[in-house]
Amino acid sequence: MKISCESIRKICTESEIWNQYLNLKNAVILELGCGKAELTRQIATTALGCRITAMEVDEIQHAKNLQVSDLFNINFMAGCAENIPAEGDIFDVVMMFKSLHHVPLASMDIAFNEIHRVLKSGGKAYISEPIFAGDFNDILRLFHDEEKVREAAFEAVKRSVNDGKFKLVDEVFFLAPMRFDNFSEFEQKIIGVSHSEHHLSNAVYQQVKQDFMKKMRDDGAHFLMPMRVDILAARK
């Protein structure tokens, strides 16, 4: 297992990865840290017969998710990865999209114990994490440096395999396209996200804006975020 890859050539959306490596048809799925449930919606509307429990720890975002009324195969719940309010051996797949590094450092191993507990034998854990590299990361780190927590998340994945809870099935590296219409959208979605409190000084704010605007074109600002996906199978 490795935390990054120097030369990543595959450019694709996250959905192309999970569709290639997982069979989600009729699957019972748990998503931990669903955020705005954008990827949850993609899965719910494309994986025939699937049922999703979408869990979010941020109370503000969870309240917004509860207002969703057009997705009848999703059950939104408040909860966190280190204390999953569910019985054991009930999920076919557990998915985390860029959320493992938000788990408190001291609780990451507990989170994997919980994921292992709720998965069926042979069930898959799909752990998607951003790599600490790239133009977008260079802007993000100006006000929110995630290098240590991303390293800790990777080490937690490795321990879960080395401890025998999981078998590594695949490790995939790809570049995920990101696009923002303008700086206001970036400010709303990244700086003003409800699960974190970012307090930027005027100097930092201006630097962030300046670096972002270097990426602006007529059709918005485009980035390629380097990503790693670890697909694990639960050993029981």
Secondary structure, 3 states (H helix, E strand, C coil): CCCCCCCCCCECCHHHHHHHHCCCCCCEEEEECCCCCHHHHHHHHHCCCCEEEEEECCHHHHHHHCCCCCCCCEEEEECECCECCCCCCCEEEEEEECCHHHCCHHHHHHHHHHHHHHEEEEEEEEEEEECCCCHHHHHHCCCCCCHHHHHHHHHHHHHHHHCCCEEEEEEEEEEEEEEECCHHHHHHHHHCCCCCCCCCCHHHHHHHHHHHHCCEECCEEEEEEEEEEEEEEECC
